[in-house]
């Protein structure tokens, strides 16, 4: 028995060495072959261990979070498509990934050993079904599994002694109590978060998975922006407690996102230059008056409208579909909807003047050129409409014109020459086999009634239902 | 082009209204159909690819939807749609009542499915839906009613007036 335990201890230690050693061991050929064979067996045993612990922890997580949440099916199809594309890029073939939505408003996501990935209803709600942000979060969680962070953290948490006991399972002695203990520890770890190093590692690999699956590496930066904003509210955001959210993390992700852009290079002129200063729906005419203030003429109602009073315009560009107009003033860029709503700047840029703006052809991102006050270089930034952090993609000593076409971002310098920087190729989520939405007639005609207080203090509120869809938005 | 379509859509609707029915033109220019008066356009829920009408005072809805798709056949589309509706994250208490594969809508092959489900307010909804493939677009029109069996007849009435427009690329 003592020999057996010693053997188990050795095996476990070997596993830990295998887990933590980054490089390969220097062995003689014969020893290496034998070690490789043992290693394969160990790997298989470790996979079973991971799966068993993950399965047990998944069971506990489901119970803890009130079970599984069912999305409307169109949203479920989109989520599946995002997840499947990410999983297709994962390298571990021994893991069968699954995604479960937890029925809680707490915003969180985590992954368990064995490929069990969870995202909460609350987090999906906060991310507003944005595919780039969701891909970033799911890619990050898949990366934890790819890197075996769960088992590594478990080893650290439970210590070698207990792991040695658990090592019994490596010899096919299925100790359910041990698995349950390990599962409970795993749940704690998943809820409290991995180490900072593991999070950085998952950020990096997650963004790579996202890029390979056709998503924007900026999705991760954008997701953090999104959650940072919500963190200032009252909603519980567990994802922040369990994930480092400092600027360092975002700056690493920005660097990584930048590395996926083509470096700026000399180029031919773009094939087509969008006429972004004109409303694509031909209703509003934006101009600036003699003093440089915005002047908006409504051709339908034949009258002038007052948008952004007191703001001196530098330039403006209409969204490709006319849904928004981006206006640059001395203090930044305003994003107004097509009826002029949007009082706060999309980007406050008091550190310079925004000289040019360009929409990406899909209308989800804006590129702009900032010239700093001290006549410094012109910087070309790109930002998401609903994000707060922009990516610096190039610097140039002069600039006349900025264009974003299907071929990338182009800018013309004072000497007339063009330069171009290309974004990573994005593949939008398109459901090849869509399912028509189903609308419930009852929701639309039955407004929600709520009664507060009693007697004369009673307030009755009649609220229009937010949607008439019974299973879709 | 878009302005023209919206204009055409509004003019068509107003012109039809005078005769006790509204002629509705798909903003994407694929089809048009007539609805009896009493059906109210739901601007908030509608978009270029989706038109929604409610029957005022009654729990009835009629809506059309166009979605890009890569279905190879109507049969494939029907199977997939029914699978999803009946799946665990589909429609609650879904029951397929009837399917009709051998039918046409203004000369175009179509599939009709009738089913019921229980909505979030615990009403039993009966819905009748046609599915048509127009090149790479899945066109669907559905009539639904709560606690009554009027959906199939409404859909039938609408289909009688249904016309494919030139933009549909049909022969």
Interface residues (C-beta under 8 A of the other chain):
Chain A: X70 X71 X73 X76 X77 X281 X282 X430 X431 X432 X433 X434 X435 X436 X437 X438 X439 X440 X441 X442 X443 X444 X445 X446 X467 X468 X469 X470 X471
Chain B: X2 X3 X42 X45 X50 X52 X54 X55 X57 X58 X59 X60 X61 X63 X65 X67 X68 X69 X70 X71 X76 X77 X80 X81 X84 X85 X87 X88 X89 X90 X91 X117 X119 X120 X121 X123 X125 X127 X129 X131 X138 X140 X142 X144 X145 X146
